[in-house]
Amino acid sequence: MDLSVAEIGKEYIVKDILTGDDELNSFLFSLGCYSGEPITVIAKKRGGFIVAIKDARYNIDKDLAKSIII
């Protein structure tokens, strides 16, 4: 299941990142978004999602959410 179908407010564990782009993978890793880490969807917006990773919140688009496997 990918992050785009996650329930709001429920904590999930990242299983894999399937972006196909090493630079984007490195960016997500720098945010703390990598296998084994918890992630929570705070809100769904028209353009994407607001997610909580560790103690921070980030806005990600729908395509990126689809590449985060939970």
URSUL-V342962 format. One record per residue. OMEGA is omega in degrees with one decimal (NA if undefined). Layout:
omega
OMEGA
OMEGA
This chain:
omega
178.5
-173.4
-177.5
179.7
-179.2
175.8
178.0
175.8
-179.8
179.6
178.5
175.0
178.1
178.5
-176.4
175.1
-175.8
-179.2
-175.6
-178.0
-177.0
-179.7
178.1
175.9
178.2
178.1
178.7
177.7
179.8
176.1
-176.9
-179.7
178.8
-175.0
177.6
-178.3
176.6
177.3
-178.8
173.7
-179.4
-179.0
174.0
178.5
-179.6
-177.6
-177.9
-173.0
169.7
-176.7
174.3
176.1
-174.4
-177.6
-176.9
176.5
-178.6
174.9
178.7
-179.7
-175.5
-179.2
177.7
178.0
179.0
-179.8
176.1
-176.7
-179.6
NA
